[in-house]
């Protein structure tokens, strides 16, 4: 009777990424309402860095900007011209520019922490922050609609003009779910899922590289070269995803506000 092979007790085991990566232990104030883990602490650090960067870049504005001021202005102009004013026009674009700019740069910097060595996790990879930003976009959408069309916004949103009255039994629940439920949910999940998947893949590639090279050695080093190549390539792809997700989140925020301001309401 053949015996089942039993692995050697000292055989190295591969430890891949886990969902527990997104729920690290507390670092500060454990057991209190102000408990902080490394992801929460990371978010606070990123917010502080953003405030410092924009304060330093705009505190002494010059007619002929230096490199640092020019870089800050270029980023601000990108959001203003290509998102806010392009979709909302100059007047409304200026009104909602602070919100859209904050969303864009906050999402961008939080996303990019996922590729920083030693951090390796995005501040947007746990639902709290994407949900807060989606709620902020949702509130801006409702505010814009009620401010521009106080008497008709909700009525026309739930009871679209031109629809036969008996179809409202079907149309109104669909419009309610689509406009007031799915929009913040999809904004949240689109950003969240992209950052979760990006983290898991990057950790998988680089963990496999270390496992093949350090723990197994020998001919497995050839396999480590493959996983390292995939990890490096995917790092650049993750940078693209980080920028794209920031752009999409800010763009959709502006689109929703534009729909709320449309004259048909």
N, C-alpha and C positions, 0 to 999 in steps of 0.2 A: 504494500500500500504506500503510495508516494506521500512524502511529508510536505506540508505547505512551507514555503520559504519564509523565514522570519528575518526581518531586517536587523542588521547589527544595532546594538543599543546605542552606539555612538554615531550612527549615520545622521548626517545633517538633514534637517527638515526645512522646507521652503515655507516662509511666512509671507503671505501676500497681503494686499490691502484688505481692510475690513470696514464695515459700516461703523464700527466703534471709533474709527479715525475722526468721525464727525461729532463725537461726544467725549472729548478728552476730560480727564479729571480736573477738579478745581485747582487753581494756582493761588488765588487770593480770596480772602473772606469766605472760606468754605463754611457752609451751613447757615449763611445769612442771606437776606434778600439781595445783597450786592455781590454775590458769589461770581467770580470770574474764572473762566478757563482760558486756554491759550487762544481760542478763536475769538472770544469776546475781547480779550486783551489786544489781539491783533487789530480788531475793528477800531478800538479806541486809538491805537497808535496811528493807523492809517488816517483817521479823521484829523488827528493832531498834525500829521505831516501835510495833509491837504491845506489845512488852515495856515500853516507856516509858509508853505510854498506860495500860496496866492497872496498872503500878506506881504511877503518879501518881494514878490513880483509886481505888486501894484502900489506899494506905499510911496514910492518916489518915481512917478511916471515922468518919462522924458519924451520930448517930441521926436528925437531920434533914439529909439530904444536900443539898449544893449542886448546881448545874446539871451540873457535870462528873461528880461522883460519881453523880448520879442517872442520867445518860446511860449510864455504865458499868454500873451496876446493872440498868438496863432491858435492856441487851443481854445480860447474863449471865442475868437472869431469863427472858428469851425462850427461850434455849437450854435452861435447866433445866426450865422448866414445859412448854413446847410440844414439846420433843423428848425429852429424857432421861427425866424423870419420867412424862410422858404415855405413853410406850411401855414403859418398863422398871420403872415403879413407883418409889416414893421410895427404897427401900434400894438396889436395883441402879442406879437412875438416879444416885444420889450416887456410887456406885463408879466408873461410867464417865463421869461428867460432865466431868472434866478432858480426856479424850480427845475427846469430842464437841464441847466448847467450843473446844478448840484447832483442830480440823478446821474448824468453822464459821467462825471469825473469820479463820483463815489463808486459807481459800479465798475468803472474801468480800473481804478487802483485796487479795489477789493478783489477783482478777478485776477489781476496780475500777480497777487501774492501767491497764487497757486503754483507758479513756476520759480519762485525764489528759493534757492537752496537753503535748507534749514527751517523753512516755513512750510512749503509744499502743500499748502491748503488755502483755498480761496475764502475770503471773508463772506462771500455770497453762497457758500456751499452748505450752509445751514439755513433753514427756512425763515428764521426771524427777520434778517435784513431784507431779503427779496420781498417778503410779505409787507414789511413796513413801507418800502418804496412803492410797491404796487398800490397800497392803500392811499399813499400820498398822491399818486397819479389819479386814482379813482376819485378822491375828494376834489382835486383840481378840475376834473371832468364835470362832476356834479355842480361845483361852484360856478364854473364858466357857463354851463347851460342855464342855471337858475338866474345868474346875474344878467345874461343877455336876453333870455326869454323867460321871465319869471312866471308867466301865466300859461305858457304853451309847451315848455320843455318836457316836463314829465308826461303830459297828456299826449303829445305827438310821439314821444318815445315809446309809450305803451300802446297807443291806439293810432297807428300810422294813418294819415289822411288818405282817402281814396279806396280804402279796403271796405268791402261790404260788411255791414254791422254784424251779421251772423258769424263771420269768420274771426271776429275778435276773440271768440271762445278759444280758438287755436292760436291765433297770432299773438295775442297779448302775453300769455305765459312764455311763449318762445322768445319774444322780444325782451321780457323781463329777465329771463335766465341769460340770454345772450349779452345784454347790455350791462346788467347790474350784478351778475354773478360770474360769468365766464371771463369777462375782461380782466378783473383783478387776479382771478385764479390762473389764467393762462400767462399773464405777465409774470407772476410768481414762479410758476412751474417751469416755464421756458428757461429762465435764468438759472434756477436752482438745479435742474436736471443736467444742464450743460456743464456746470461747475462740478457736480458730483462725479459725472462720468469722466471728466478730464482728470480729476484727482486720482480716481481709481486706476485709470490707464497709465498715467505717469508713474505712480507708485509701483504698479505691476511690472512695467518695463525695467525700472531702475533697481527694484528689489531682485528681480530675476538676474540682472547683470551682476549684482553683488554676490548672489548665491552661486552662480556659475563660476565666477572668477575667484572668489575667496573661499567658499565652503567646499566646492567640488574640485576646482583646479583641473590640471591636466588638459585633456582634449576638450573639456567643457568650456575652456576659455574662448574657443571659436564660437560657441553658442552665445557667450557673453557679448562678443563683438556685435552679433546680430541684434540682440535685445538693446544694447547701447545705441546702435544706429537708429532703431525704431523709436527709442525713448527720446533721442535728440531731435529726430524729425518731428515727433509728436509735440515736443516742447514748442517748436516754432509754430506748429498748427494751433496749439493752445493759446499762444499770443494772439493769433488772428481771431480765434474764437472769443477771447477776452475783450478785444476791441470791438468786434462785431456785436457781441451781446450788449455792451454798453451803448453802442449806437442804436441798436434795435429797441432797447428799453426806452431811451430818450425819444426816439422817433415815434414809437407807439404812443407815448405820453402826449406828444404834440398832436398826433393824429386824432386821438380821442378828444382832446380839447378842441381841435378844429371841427370835429363832428358836432360837439356841443354848441359851438358858436355859429354853425351853419344856419342860413336864413330860413330854411324849410321848417326849423323848429318854431 
